[in-house]
Amino acid sequence: MALPTGSRGPHVVAFGGGHGLYATLSALRHVTGNLTAVVTVADDGGSSGRLRAELGILPPGDLRMALSALCDDGEWGQMWRDVLQHRYVTDGPLNNHATGNLLIASVWSLLGDNAEGLDFVGRLLGVHGRVLPMSDEPMEIEAEFDEAGHKKIVRGQSKVAIAPGRLENLRLIPQGATAHPAVLDAIADADWAVFGPGSWYTSVIPHLMLPDIRKALAESPAKILLALNLTSDTETSDMEHGDYIRSFVEHSRGLSPSVVVADPTAIDDLGSLDEAVGGIGAGLILRQVHTADNPAIHDPLRFAAALRDAFEGTMHDVGAPRGRQKR
């Protein structure tokens, strides 16, 4: 699926982190040439966590993943994508470090600017779009859980992501952190702001917890699109699909998606989802966006087609249960 000749497509800002944002960017690159990825900076596990702790830098892993998703399709871009994603397997301190994490850390050290460093790496890779950190400040995620009546506080993205119990409250530390100025500029110029898929409380919602990002979204002409996950995880094991909509509105302090995209094969509570989407006056697009052989993985071209339909206002459903049609 190529962009129309002479067209670069709508201005889109995609928010998230990790594999979820990778899936979104892999699809969006087929829809628009005006693309900015905004990446969470709270990762504290694996190679990213080690570099963050040792060097005092932003965790580079999710930023690396976003750059990889946007690499050029030619031999140069695909080779550099593989270099970025390569991980060392050793018995020493390099074990499990990703080459891309080390490259980004090196460029940051030389240039002294996070956004400029990512732009530099992007030019090396021939990326289609721009990758920005949510903030210049490394953050921590802290959550309050209720596990069978027992209240507990869990701190750190990697721990929050796997903590059992019902999440009741979420905080970003430091609480006075601000968004990167280039992120606010991108939001101001955007036609669409895309959230999801991804780990809900550790990759998607954190963006909405920065007051200046919420303010920028409220003042921007951009419409908000929410793409729901294909599977649930520990963070959301007790949530119905409609709960994602209500959670989004709650954490955004009243901002609402204009469109929700979901795969009908992943939904077993369509009534709950339909009620929640209707309650905010949004459109619901049901599309089969998973790969043919794995219902848990997004197919870039199928997902791209669904996103393009959303941007163009094509709201009929494909593959919805019982021939169902929406708006």
Backbone bond lengths (Angstrom), bond angles and torsions (degrees), N, CA, C in turn:
res aa  C-N    CA-C-N  psi(-1)  N-CA   C-N-CA  omega(-1)  CA-C   N-CA-C  phi
1 M - - - 1.462 - - 1.516 108.35 -
2 A 1.317 118.01 108.42 1.455 122.03 -178.20 1.523 110.05 -101.48
3 L 1.335 115.41 157.21 1.449 119.99 173.92 1.518 109.74 -66.21
4 P 1.329 118.07 147.60 1.458 120.35 176.71 1.519 110.19 -58.01
5 T 1.323 116.49 144.35 1.454 121.39 -179.23 1.523 110.34 -56.28
6 G 1.346 115.68 129.78 1.448 120.45 178.39 1.504 114.19 80.20
7 S 1.317 118.40 4.31 1.453 121.25 -178.36 1.516 109.94 -118.64
8 R 1.350 115.56 139.63 1.453 120.36 175.02 1.516 111.55 -104.76
9 G 1.324 117.56 -5.67 1.450 120.45 175.97 1.518 113.02 84.48
10 P 1.334 116.47 178.96 1.467 121.13 -178.51 1.524 111.66 -69.48
11 H 1.321 115.55 158.82 1.465 121.10 173.70 1.532 107.91 -80.16
12 V 1.317 116.31 119.21 1.463 121.54 -174.77 1.527 109.71 -125.61
13 V 1.329 115.79 134.33 1.460 122.16 171.07 1.522 106.75 -113.94
14 A 1.334 117.32 123.18 1.463 122.72 -178.25 1.523 109.01 -110.05
15 F 1.334 116.41 127.26 1.456 122.82 -176.86 1.527 110.21 -108.54
16 G 1.317 117.05 139.49 1.460 119.66 175.68 1.506 111.38 160.72
17 G 1.334 114.68 -149.70 1.454 120.69 -179.99 1.516 109.88 -175.53
18 G 1.307 116.25 159.73 1.458 121.44 173.47 1.511 114.10 62.52
19 H 1.346 115.03 -145.49 1.463 121.22 -173.94 1.527 112.23 -68.51
20 G 1.326 117.82 -30.75 1.456 119.71 179.05 1.516 111.87 -64.16
21 L 1.333 116.78 -48.32 1.464 120.10 178.17 1.519 110.91 -66.18
22 Y 1.324 117.44 -34.27 1.468 120.92 176.48 1.532 109.81 -57.72
23 A 1.337 116.77 -44.30 1.467 120.62 179.36 1.520 110.97 -63.79
24 T 1.328 117.07 -42.35 1.458 120.66 -179.53 1.520 111.37 -64.09
25 L 1.332 116.80 -46.07 1.456 120.47 -178.32 1.522 111.56 -67.88
26 S 1.333 117.55 -35.67 1.465 121.41 178.29 1.527 110.56 -61.91
27 A 1.339 116.23 -29.38 1.463 120.74 176.86 1.527 111.53 -85.58
28 L 1.323 116.88 -46.94 1.463 120.61 -174.97 1.520 112.82 -62.29
29 R 1.309 118.71 -29.54 1.463 120.65 -179.28 1.527 111.23 -63.06
30 H 1.350 117.27 -19.90 1.463 121.18 176.58 1.529 111.89 -86.02
31 V 1.332 116.28 -10.33 1.456 120.92 -173.39 1.524 112.25 -106.02
32 T 1.341 116.75 -33.32 1.454 119.76 -175.24 1.521 111.22 -147.64
33 G 1.323 114.96 150.80 1.454 121.09 171.82 1.511 111.91 -100.35
34 N 1.330 116.30 -0.68 1.469 122.46 178.80 1.523 108.77 -107.03
35 L 1.309 116.05 79.36 1.464 120.77 -167.98 1.524 110.95 -130.24
36 T 1.328 115.53 129.22 1.463 122.07 174.08 1.519 108.77 -124.92
37 A 1.327 116.31 127.80 1.463 121.91 176.13 1.521 108.64 -100.13
38 V 1.329 116.25 130.52 1.464 122.13 177.17 1.523 107.57 -114.12
39 V 1.327 115.75 122.96 1.463 121.48 -165.60 1.521 110.61 -116.99
40 T 1.325 115.96 136.46 1.464 120.84 176.35 1.528 110.49 -61.62
41 V 1.330 115.95 155.03 1.467 120.93 -177.74 1.525 110.44 -130.79
42 A 1.333 115.94 42.23 1.463 120.36 -178.34 1.525 113.00 -115.20
43 D 1.326 118.07 1.64 1.465 120.65 -177.94 1.526 110.11 -60.53
44 D 1.316 115.79 132.84 1.467 119.55 179.48 1.531 111.97 -132.75
45 G 1.324 116.64 16.24 1.462 120.10 -178.37 1.517 112.21 -113.70
46 G 1.316 116.57 165.87 1.457 122.98 173.22 1.511 113.60 58.86
47 S 1.336 115.47 -148.22 1.448 122.15 -179.40 1.526 111.57 -59.07
48 S 1.333 117.52 -43.45 1.465 121.21 -179.48 1.516 111.52 -60.46
49 G 1.320 116.19 -45.00 1.455 119.96 -178.80 1.519 112.04 -64.16
50 R 1.320 115.74 -38.21 1.473 119.29 179.57 1.520 111.22 -66.64
51 L 1.334 117.15 -43.85 1.460 120.29 178.92 1.522 111.15 -67.38
52 R 1.305 116.28 -38.97 1.467 120.56 177.66 1.520 110.89 -60.00
53 A 1.327 116.45 -45.92 1.457 120.49 -178.06 1.525 111.86 -69.94
54 E 1.329 117.30 -39.17 1.458 120.75 -174.49 1.525 112.78 -79.27
55 L 1.354 116.72 -36.37 1.461 120.48 -173.38 1.529 113.27 -107.40
56 G 1.331 117.12 -10.78 1.457 119.69 -178.47 1.509 113.49 69.00
57 I 1.333 117.31 32.24 1.465 122.53 -177.29 1.521 110.77 -108.22
58 L 1.326 116.36 171.40 1.456 120.36 169.64 1.522 109.21 -61.19
59 P 1.324 118.46 144.97 1.468 118.81 174.59 1.522 110.19 -65.49
60 P 1.333 118.69 121.95 1.471 119.93 -171.45 1.525 115.14 -86.66
61 G 1.333 118.97 -11.55 1.460 120.31 -169.13 1.516 115.24 -60.78
62 D 1.335 118.15 -49.32 1.460 120.28 -179.13 1.525 111.14 -68.38
63 L 1.332 116.84 -31.89 1.455 120.84 175.43 1.527 109.99 -66.12
64 R 1.329 115.99 -39.91 1.473 121.13 176.49 1.519 110.93 -61.21
65 M 1.327 116.46 -43.46 1.469 120.64 179.81 1.527 111.00 -61.19
66 A 1.339 116.79 -41.23 1.458 120.21 -179.88 1.521 110.74 -65.72
67 L 1.321 117.20 -43.61 1.462 120.25 176.85 1.530 111.09 -60.53
68 S 1.323 116.61 -40.61 1.461 120.82 -179.82 1.524 111.55 -61.88
69 A 1.328 115.92 -38.92 1.466 119.93 -179.29 1.512 112.33 -65.92
70 L 1.334 116.50 -24.83 1.459 120.52 -174.73 1.523 113.16 -102.19
71 C 1.341 117.89 5.29 1.463 120.65 -179.62 1.526 111.42 -59.59
72 D 1.316 114.72 147.47 1.465 120.66 178.11 1.523 110.35 -59.43
73 D 1.342 116.36 149.90 1.459 121.62 -178.35 1.519 113.83 -77.46
74 G 1.322 117.97 -10.46 1.459 120.77 179.79 1.519 112.41 -73.28
75 E 1.320 115.11 176.05 1.460 120.48 -177.13 1.525 111.62 -58.92
76 W 1.336 116.78 -40.74 1.462 120.89 -179.40 1.529 110.66 -61.20
77 G 1.330 115.80 -51.66 1.454 120.12 -177.36 1.516 112.87 -63.79
78 Q 1.327 116.72 -41.84 1.460 119.74 -177.36 1.527 111.60 -70.63
79 M 1.333 116.57 -33.46 1.463 118.95 175.79 1.526 110.33 -65.80
80 W 1.330 116.60 -44.40 1.455 119.23 179.15 1.523 111.75 -67.53
81 R 1.326 117.57 -32.73 1.460 119.76 174.01 1.521 110.18 -58.41
82 D 1.337 116.62 -46.01 1.464 120.45 179.90 1.523 111.84 -65.75
83 V 1.347 116.10 -36.15 1.467 119.47 177.18 1.527 109.81 -64.29
84 L 1.323 116.79 -45.63 1.470 120.75 179.57 1.524 111.60 -57.22
85 Q 1.321 116.59 -42.23 1.454 121.16 -173.47 1.529 113.25 -84.81
86 H 1.330 117.39 -10.45 1.475 120.13 -178.04 1.521 110.70 -63.46
87 R 1.334 115.43 134.64 1.467 121.19 176.89 1.525 109.56 -116.94
88 Y 1.316 115.66 139.40 1.460 121.52 178.43 1.533 110.29 -78.66
89 V 1.294 115.51 140.18 1.459 121.58 175.43 1.525 107.00 -121.11
90 T 1.312 115.59 104.05 1.457 120.95 -176.73 1.524 109.24 -141.61
91 D 1.308 115.55 175.14 1.460 121.44 173.46 1.527 111.28 -96.33
92 G 1.349 115.79 7.21 1.457 120.11 -176.30 1.515 112.88 -114.56
93 P 1.338 117.22 -165.97 1.468 121.93 -174.04 1.528 114.40 -68.26
94 L 1.337 118.33 -15.24 1.465 119.84 177.16 1.526 112.78 -79.72
95 N 1.302 117.97 -8.32 1.463 120.93 -174.74 1.532 111.49 -55.37
96 N 1.314 115.56 129.44 1.462 126.17 175.95 1.525 114.08 72.78
97 H 1.329 118.05 1.61 1.458 118.37 172.57 1.526 109.17 -71.30
98 A 1.339 116.55 138.09 1.458 121.83 174.92 1.522 109.19 -89.06
99 T 1.326 115.85 136.79 1.459 119.94 179.87 1.530 111.14 -55.56
100 G 1.321 116.57 -40.60 1.458 120.29 -179.26 1.512 112.81 -62.46
101 N 1.335 117.11 -36.01 1.463 119.52 177.46 1.521 110.81 -63.09
102 L 1.331 116.08 -42.29 1.459 120.50 179.63 1.533 110.89 -68.04
103 L 1.336 116.72 -38.44 1.456 120.64 178.51 1.524 110.85 -62.91
104 I 1.319 116.83 -48.04 1.465 120.85 -179.73 1.524 110.31 -62.05
105 A 1.332 116.66 -43.75 1.465 120.17 178.98 1.524 110.84 -60.57
106 S 1.324 117.41 -39.38 1.464 121.14 179.63 1.522 111.40 -65.52
107 V 1.328 117.16 -44.76 1.463 120.85 -179.37 1.522 110.45 -65.39
108 W 1.324 116.91 -40.58 1.467 119.71 176.20 1.527 111.24 -59.17
109 S 1.330 116.22 -42.27 1.459 120.44 -179.65 1.525 111.09 -62.67
110 L 1.318 116.88 -38.09 1.463 120.93 -177.63 1.524 112.35 -77.39
111 L 1.336 117.56 -38.34 1.455 120.95 -174.42 1.528 113.09 -95.37
112 G 1.325 116.96 -26.15 1.456 120.30 178.03 1.512 115.24 70.77
113 D 1.322 117.64 19.79 1.470 121.23 -179.21 1.523 107.99 -145.18
114 N 1.334 116.33 123.79 1.464 120.17 -174.57 1.523 112.74 -64.42
115 A 1.329 117.42 -50.06 1.464 120.54 -177.79 1.524 111.18 -67.10
116 E 1.330 116.61 -42.73 1.460 120.08 179.22 1.530 110.51 -62.71
117 G 1.335 116.52 -39.31 1.455 120.15 178.65 1.513 112.35 -63.75
118 L 1.340 116.96 -42.07 1.461 120.51 178.59 1.525 111.02 -67.58
119 D 1.322 117.34 -36.84 1.467 120.32 175.86 1.529 110.45 -63.33
120 F 1.335 116.61 -39.38 1.464 121.22 179.62 1.532 110.17 -63.34
121 V 1.335 116.34 -47.31 1.463 119.84 178.57 1.528 109.76 -63.61
122 G 1.328 116.48 -37.90 1.457 120.01 178.59 1.516 112.77 -60.89
123 R 1.322 116.78 -38.63 1.473 119.53 177.75 1.530 110.39 -67.00
124 L 1.314 116.77 -38.01 1.460 120.50 177.54 1.528 110.97 -60.30
125 L 1.333 115.94 -38.84 1.467 121.50 -176.01 1.522 112.79 -86.69
126 G 1.327 117.21 -13.33 1.459 119.90 -174.63 1.514 112.37 67.66
127 V 1.344 117.28 41.35 1.455 120.13 -175.10 1.528 110.95 -71.13
128 H 1.320 115.26 152.35 1.455 123.05 176.25 1.524 107.76 -100.84
129 G 1.334 116.58 93.83 1.451 120.62 -176.81 1.515 110.54 123.25
130 R 1.330 115.00 -171.47 1.458 121.24 -178.48 1.516 109.56 -130.75
131 V 1.325 117.05 144.70 1.466 122.95 178.72 1.518 108.60 -117.46
132 L 1.344 116.69 127.62 1.454 122.34 -178.75 1.524 110.71 -129.81
133 P 1.334 116.99 147.78 1.463 119.11 172.23 1.522 110.10 -78.15
134 M 1.317 117.18 146.07 1.456 121.36 177.48 1.531 110.86 -55.07
135 S 1.330 115.63 -39.17 1.456 122.04 -178.80 1.515 108.85 -148.35
136 D 1.316 116.14 159.93 1.459 120.06 174.15 1.521 112.02 -82.23
137 E 1.326 117.28 -4.86 1.454 121.58 -178.89 1.530 110.30 -103.73
138 P 1.340 117.94 124.43 1.472 118.47 172.38 1.527 109.55 -59.99
139 M 1.304 116.88 137.11 1.460 121.03 -175.18 1.520 111.06 -119.15
140 E 1.317 113.72 162.88 1.455 121.58 171.36 1.513 108.82 -122.02
141 I 1.311 116.31 147.64 1.460 121.99 175.68 1.522 108.39 -105.24
142 E 1.309 115.98 130.63 1.460 121.88 176.67 1.520 108.88 -124.77
143 A 1.319 116.93 133.30 1.460 121.07 -176.07 1.520 110.79 -133.21
144 E 1.313 115.44 147.59 1.463 122.82 173.69 1.524 108.35 -102.49
145 F 1.313 116.15 130.22 1.461 122.20 -178.29 1.527 110.53 -120.77
146 D 1.310 113.92 151.00 1.464 121.51 169.74 1.528 106.90 -115.38
147 E 1.316 116.38 111.97 1.461 121.32 178.89 1.512 108.78 -114.66
148 A 1.332 115.00 100.76 1.468 121.45 -179.99 1.516 111.45 54.96
149 G 1.348 116.69 43.97 1.457 121.16 177.98 1.514 114.71 86.82
150 H 1.298 117.05 -7.58 1.468 121.34 -179.96 1.523 109.10 -98.14
151 K 1.346 116.72 121.79 1.451 121.70 -179.78 1.529 110.22 -86.18
152 K 1.319 116.30 138.84 1.456 119.47 178.16 1.520 109.22 -149.68
153 I 1.315 116.16 155.21 1.461 122.98 177.93 1.526 108.46 -113.95
154 V 1.320 116.02 128.49 1.460 122.45 179.93 1.519 108.04 -118.76
155 R 1.331 116.52 132.83 1.465 120.89 -177.61 1.522 110.21 -123.38
156 G 1.325 115.94 134.73 1.456 122.04 -179.60 1.511 111.44 111.28
157 Q 1.339 117.18 130.07 1.463 120.99 -175.99 1.520 112.27 -56.32
158 S 1.318 117.15 -45.58 1.465 119.87 -176.13 1.524 111.69 -64.76
159 K 1.332 117.91 -30.13 1.461 121.13 179.29 1.520 111.56 -82.98
160 V 1.328 116.80 -39.77 1.467 120.28 178.10 1.522 110.57 -61.32
161 A 1.334 116.91 -37.25 1.466 121.55 -176.10 1.522 112.80 -62.29
162 I 1.317 117.94 -25.65 1.466 120.58 -175.46 1.519 113.10 -119.18
163 A 1.326 117.12 5.70 1.465 120.00 -177.45 1.524 111.01 -70.62
164 P 1.342 118.28 132.16 1.461 120.24 176.76 1.525 110.98 -76.33
165 G 1.329 115.29 160.64 1.454 120.46 178.46 1.515 112.10 106.18
166 R 1.325 115.59 176.69 1.461 122.27 -178.26 1.522 109.32 -95.08
167 L 1.329 115.85 122.09 1.461 120.51 180.00 1.524 109.40 -73.47
168 E 1.330 116.30 126.55 1.456 120.99 -176.43 1.526 113.32 -111.63
169 N 1.311 117.09 -26.20 1.455 119.37 -178.04 1.525 109.21 -152.87
170 L 1.319 115.50 146.29 1.464 120.75 -176.34 1.519 108.41 -133.67
171 R 1.335 115.91 138.64 1.458 120.82 178.80 1.525 110.22 -136.39
172 L 1.331 115.18 150.25 1.451 121.77 170.63 1.525 108.66 -106.23
173 I 1.322 115.48 136.22 1.460 121.06 178.21 1.529 107.88 -122.01
174 P 1.363 118.40 128.25 1.465 127.86 3.16 1.529 111.89 -75.18
175 Q 1.319 115.85 146.30 1.456 119.80 -175.69 1.524 112.06 -71.36
176 G 1.323 117.60 -19.17 1.462 120.29 179.59 1.516 113.99 -93.00
177 A 1.342 117.63 13.71 1.461 120.48 -178.38 1.529 110.63 -64.08
178 T 1.323 114.87 150.08 1.460 120.35 -179.92 1.521 110.39 -119.88
179 A 1.313 115.63 158.60 1.462 120.56 178.51 1.523 110.42 -75.36
180 H 1.320 115.58 154.75 1.463 120.06 175.27 1.531 108.22 -64.47
181 P 1.321 118.71 133.96 1.478 120.77 -178.13 1.525 113.45 -55.28
182 A 1.332 118.07 -35.71 1.464 120.25 179.83 1.528 111.24 -66.27
183 V 1.329 117.50 -28.54 1.468 121.19 176.19 1.522 109.82 -65.68
184 L 1.319 116.34 -43.96 1.466 120.45 179.96 1.530 110.73 -64.62
185 D 1.327 116.91 -37.67 1.471 120.38 176.64 1.529 111.02 -64.04
186 A 1.331 116.05 -41.55 1.465 119.88 179.91 1.522 111.13 -64.57
187 I 1.325 116.94 -39.74 1.467 120.36 178.44 1.525 110.53 -63.87
188 A 1.324 116.24 -41.86 1.468 120.67 -178.74 1.525 111.72 -61.18
189 D 1.330 116.62 -31.67 1.470 121.21 -177.26 1.529 113.14 -94.34
190 A 1.318 117.86 -1.03 1.470 121.14 -170.24 1.519 112.69 -80.86
191 D 1.328 115.05 148.33 1.462 122.22 167.63 1.524 110.62 -91.52
192 W 1.355 115.77 -31.80 1.459 121.45 -178.76 1.527 110.09 -139.03
193 A 1.325 115.10 141.53 1.459 122.46 170.83 1.524 106.79 -116.33
194 V 1.325 116.97 120.33 1.465 122.15 -174.68 1.524 109.82 -108.60
195 F 1.318 115.95 126.99 1.460 122.71 176.42 1.524 109.19 -118.89
196 G 1.341 116.34 136.63 1.437 121.19 178.80 1.520 111.57 82.38
197 P 1.340 115.07 167.71 1.463 126.81 -3.72 1.526 110.65 -73.92
198 G 1.336 115.05 178.46 1.453 119.71 178.41 1.513 111.52 148.47
199 S 1.309 115.70 173.49 1.461 120.79 177.32 1.522 108.26 -60.34
200 W 1.313 116.17 118.38 1.456 121.15 -163.96 1.531 113.08 -61.87
201 Y 1.332 116.66 -54.44 1.460 120.01 -173.23 1.525 113.71 -88.92
202 T 1.311 118.13 -10.91 1.462 119.36 -178.68 1.526 113.69 -114.93
203 S 1.344 117.86 -9.94 1.463 120.11 178.10 1.525 113.65 -126.64
204 V 1.319 117.89 -34.12 1.468 121.18 -174.74 1.528 111.49 -95.27
205 I 1.322 116.98 -58.17 1.459 121.61 -174.47 1.530 113.51 -62.89
206 P 1.348 120.81 -34.86 1.474 118.59 -177.96 1.527 114.57 -52.19
207 H 1.317 118.70 -32.94 1.465 120.49 178.63 1.528 111.26 -60.33
208 L 1.314 116.26 -37.37 1.457 121.07 -176.99 1.516 112.42 -76.08
209 M 1.301 117.55 -8.25 1.460 121.17 -176.93 1.523 112.72 -91.35
210 L 1.330 117.87 -4.75 1.458 121.07 173.17 1.534 108.31 -90.46
211 P 1.319 118.11 118.10 1.470 120.66 -175.69 1.521 113.63 -56.16
212 D 1.351 117.77 -37.12 1.460 117.27 -176.91 1.526 112.09 -73.88
213 I 1.344 118.14 -25.42 1.468 119.37 173.17 1.525 109.82 -70.85
214 R 1.328 117.28 -42.46 1.468 120.03 176.82 1.531 110.25 -60.13
215 K 1.325 116.92 -44.18 1.467 120.92 -179.16 1.528 110.53 -63.79
216 A 1.336 116.54 -42.66 1.461 120.08 179.61 1.522 111.38 -63.19
217 L 1.324 117.20 -41.02 1.464 120.66 178.18 1.522 111.30 -65.46
218 A 1.341 116.53 -38.72 1.463 120.15 179.89 1.520 111.61 -66.30
219 E 1.341 116.60 -32.99 1.463 120.72 -177.18 1.527 112.77 -90.83
220 S 1.315 117.60 -13.41 1.463 121.87 -177.66 1.525 110.89 -81.28
221 P 1.335 117.27 150.62 1.468 119.59 172.98 1.529 112.34 -74.51
222 A 1.322 117.19 -4.43 1.468 120.93 -175.14 1.527 111.71 -63.06
223 K 1.320 115.35 137.28 1.457 121.73 169.34 1.528 108.70 -86.02
224 I 1.322 116.01 150.61 1.462 121.23 -177.97 1.522 109.76 -102.20
225 L 1.321 116.09 129.61 1.463 122.36 174.28 1.523 108.38 -114.77
226 L 1.320 116.46 131.79 1.456 122.36 177.21 1.520 108.99 -113.70
227 A 1.326 116.89 118.94 1.468 122.23 177.50 1.525 108.40 -102.47
228 L 1.330 116.60 119.61 1.461 121.19 -175.81 1.527 111.74 -82.50
229 N 1.317 114.85 155.50 1.460 122.00 -177.96 1.527 111.74 -70.01
230 L 1.313 115.10 157.08 1.466 121.37 174.73 1.524 111.50 -83.17
231 T 1.321 117.19 -26.72 1.466 121.96 179.89 1.515 108.75 -138.09
232 S 1.320 116.52 162.82 1.461 121.41 174.38 1.526 108.83 -96.87
233 D 1.330 115.64 165.02 1.454 120.43 176.69 1.520 108.40 -135.13
234 T 1.323 116.85 -170.77 1.460 120.34 -177.70 1.519 111.39 -58.35
235 E 1.332 116.95 -38.22 1.459 121.10 -178.25 1.521 112.32 -60.79
236 T 1.326 117.42 -33.36 1.462 121.39 -170.11 1.517 112.97 -123.67
237 S 1.325 116.97 21.19 1.472 120.24 -174.89 1.526 112.54 -63.28
238 D 1.336 117.68 -22.49 1.467 120.18 -178.85 1.525 112.44 -102.00
239 M 1.340 117.62 11.15 1.462 120.91 -176.02 1.520 111.80 -103.20
240 E 1.337 116.66 138.21 1.451 121.96 166.13 1.524 108.18 -85.29
241 H 1.340 116.16 166.32 1.459 118.70 -176.44 1.527 111.97 -63.82
242 G 1.315 116.64 -33.06 1.460 119.17 176.81 1.513 112.54 -64.94
243 D 1.332 117.04 -26.74 1.463 120.85 179.91 1.525 111.64 -65.27
244 Y 1.335 117.45 -29.38 1.460 119.72 178.03 1.530 110.34 -62.41
245 I 1.325 116.32 -41.25 1.465 120.37 -179.79 1.524 109.73 -64.15
246 R 1.324 116.09 -48.26 1.467 119.73 -179.01 1.526 111.22 -64.14
247 S 1.328 117.14 -38.46 1.460 121.01 178.51 1.524 110.85 -64.73
248 F 1.319 116.79 -41.35 1.466 120.77 179.05 1.528 110.29 -59.67
249 V 1.314 116.75 -49.70 1.467 121.01 -178.16 1.527 110.62 -63.14
250 E 1.330 116.70 -38.92 1.460 120.45 -179.91 1.530 111.46 -63.93
251 H 1.323 116.95 -49.06 1.457 120.28 -175.61 1.526 112.48 -75.69
252 S 1.328 117.72 -21.85 1.464 120.72 178.23 1.522 111.43 -88.62
253 R 1.326 116.42 1.61 1.472 122.44 -178.64 1.522 111.34 59.20
254 G 1.339 115.39 41.28 1.456 119.70 172.30 1.511 116.02 106.93
255 L 1.320 119.45 -7.67 1.466 120.27 174.63 1.528 109.26 -69.28
256 S 1.312 117.34 139.03 1.459 120.78 -175.70 1.520 111.02 -124.63
257 P 1.332 117.58 142.30 1.471 120.09 171.45 1.523 110.91 -63.78
258 S 1.321 115.54 143.95 1.461 119.89 171.53 1.514 110.79 -84.15
259 V 1.343 115.86 -30.42 1.457 121.83 -177.84 1.521 108.68 -139.55
260 V 1.334 115.77 140.03 1.461 122.49 172.94 1.520 107.88 -118.59
261 V 1.330 116.92 128.47 1.458 122.49 178.12 1.517 108.51 -109.21
262 A 1.327 116.48 128.67 1.457 121.21 -179.20 1.516 110.20 -142.96
263 D 1.330 115.93 151.87 1.461 122.08 176.01 1.523 107.54 -91.79
264 P 1.353 118.08 119.13 1.469 120.03 -176.02 1.523 113.47 -61.10
265 T 1.334 117.79 -26.50 1.458 119.81 179.86 1.520 112.21 -73.28
266 A 1.345 116.87 -13.65 1.462 120.47 179.92 1.523 112.64 -98.22
267 I 1.325 117.00 -0.71 1.464 121.14 -173.16 1.523 110.27 -109.20
268 D 1.319 116.62 122.19 1.464 120.20 175.11 1.526 110.80 -112.92
269 D 1.335 116.84 6.88 1.465 121.61 179.73 1.524 109.13 -136.35
270 L 1.336 115.52 55.61 1.456 121.15 -175.06 1.525 111.55 -58.59
271 G 1.334 117.28 -34.63 1.468 119.97 179.55 1.516 111.98 -61.89
272 S 1.340 116.59 -43.32 1.458 120.93 178.58 1.517 111.02 -63.60
273 L 1.324 116.44 -42.70 1.460 120.30 179.81 1.518 110.63 -65.87
274 D 1.321 117.16 -45.80 1.457 121.92 -178.37 1.530 110.59 -61.27
275 E 1.316 116.19 -40.85 1.469 120.51 179.81 1.527 110.97 -65.31
276 A 1.325 116.58 -43.42 1.460 120.33 -179.04 1.520 111.68 -66.64
277 V 1.340 116.94 -42.69 1.463 121.25 179.39 1.527 110.24 -65.79
278 G 1.330 116.73 -43.91 1.458 120.47 178.07 1.514 112.26 -63.76
279 G 1.329 116.17 -31.74 1.456 120.59 -178.60 1.514 113.79 -65.92
280 I 1.326 117.79 -22.71 1.460 120.61 178.12 1.529 111.37 -108.13
281 G 1.330 116.67 5.35 1.454 120.87 177.39 1.516 114.43 71.26
282 A 1.329 116.58 26.22 1.466 120.73 -179.01 1.523 110.70 -92.35
283 G 1.323 115.81 165.91 1.450 121.74 173.08 1.512 110.36 -93.74
284 L 1.308 117.17 147.14 1.462 122.72 179.07 1.519 109.28 -116.46
285 I 1.327 116.51 122.22 1.459 121.76 176.50 1.520 108.27 -111.53
286 L 1.315 115.97 120.16 1.463 121.42 177.20 1.519 109.04 -104.21
287 R 1.322 115.82 118.21 1.460 121.89 -179.67 1.529 109.26 -139.63
288 Q 1.312 116.07 143.67 1.455 119.53 171.62 1.532 107.77 -80.63
289 V 1.317 115.23 105.92 1.463 120.42 -173.84 1.529 112.27 -112.46
290 H 1.330 117.91 2.86 1.459 119.74 179.44 1.527 110.61 -85.78
291 T 1.341 115.44 162.90 1.464 119.80 178.62 1.522 110.00 -69.53
292 A 1.317 116.16 160.50 1.458 120.84 -176.68 1.526 112.40 -64.56
293 D 1.325 117.36 -29.95 1.458 119.48 -174.25 1.518 114.44 -108.48
294 N 1.349 117.36 -0.71 1.468 118.87 179.40 1.525 109.45 -148.59
295 P 1.331 118.04 108.10 1.468 120.88 -177.27 1.518 113.77 -70.59
296 A 1.331 117.87 -4.63 1.467 121.20 -179.18 1.523 112.69 -100.10
297 I 1.341 117.85 -0.11 1.457 121.33 -176.41 1.524 109.73 -122.25
298 H 1.335 116.27 133.68 1.459 121.02 178.49 1.525 110.99 -73.86
299 D 1.321 115.60 136.66 1.457 121.98 171.21 1.532 107.04 -87.81
300 P 1.323 118.53 121.15 1.464 119.95 -174.17 1.529 113.72 -56.59
301 L 1.330 118.16 -41.23 1.463 119.95 -176.71 1.528 111.74 -74.99
302 R 1.330 117.19 -39.37 1.471 119.39 176.20 1.530 110.72 -64.12
303 F 1.325 115.63 -43.62 1.460 120.50 178.83 1.526 110.03 -64.19
304 A 1.328 116.92 -40.67 1.462 120.96 178.42 1.523 110.92 -60.64
305 A 1.331 116.95 -41.26 1.464 120.52 179.83 1.530 110.85 -62.89
306 A 1.331 116.53 -40.43 1.467 120.56 178.91 1.525 110.78 -65.62
307 L 1.329 116.62 -42.48 1.465 120.29 179.80 1.525 110.76 -66.20
308 R 1.323 116.45 -40.13 1.469 119.03 178.28 1.526 110.55 -63.84
309 D 1.311 117.37 -42.00 1.467 119.57 177.05 1.528 110.88 -59.68
310 A 1.333 116.00 -40.99 1.464 119.66 179.17 1.521 110.77 -63.18
311 F 1.324 117.22 -45.17 1.461 120.56 -178.70 1.526 111.44 -65.25
312 E 1.335 116.16 -32.91 1.463 120.29 -177.62 1.519 113.06 -91.62
313 G 1.328 117.04 -1.55 1.455 120.38 176.75 1.507 115.00 81.62
314 T 1.334 116.91 19.32 1.465 120.72 177.33 1.516 108.45 -86.71
315 M 1.340 116.88 102.67 1.453 120.22 -167.55 1.527 115.38 -104.01
316 H 1.350 118.97 -0.38 1.460 118.34 179.67 1.528 109.56 -69.53
317 D 1.322 115.51 152.24 1.448 121.20 -176.37 1.516 111.75 -92.63
318 V 1.305 116.32 146.86 1.453 123.23 173.28 1.521 107.63 -119.94
319 G 1.304 116.98 122.88 1.450 119.78 178.71 1.514 113.71 79.17
320 A 1.321 117.23 18.84 1.463 119.35 177.79 1.518 110.21 -75.76
321 P 1.317 118.28 152.36 1.457 121.47 -179.57 1.523 111.85 -58.14
322 R 1.305 115.87 136.69 1.467 123.90 172.97 1.521 113.22 56.07
323 G 1.352 116.36 35.68 1.452 119.00 176.42 1.506 114.03 66.67
324 R 1.316 117.75 17.65 1.447 123.93 -175.08 1.534 111.20 -58.93
325 Q 1.322 116.66 141.01 1.459 122.44 177.65 1.520 108.50 -120.66
326 K 1.324 115.47 143.42 1.456 121.07 178.01 1.520 109.77 -122.92
327 R 1.314 116.60 134.54 1.457 124.38 167.47 1.503 114.42 24.05
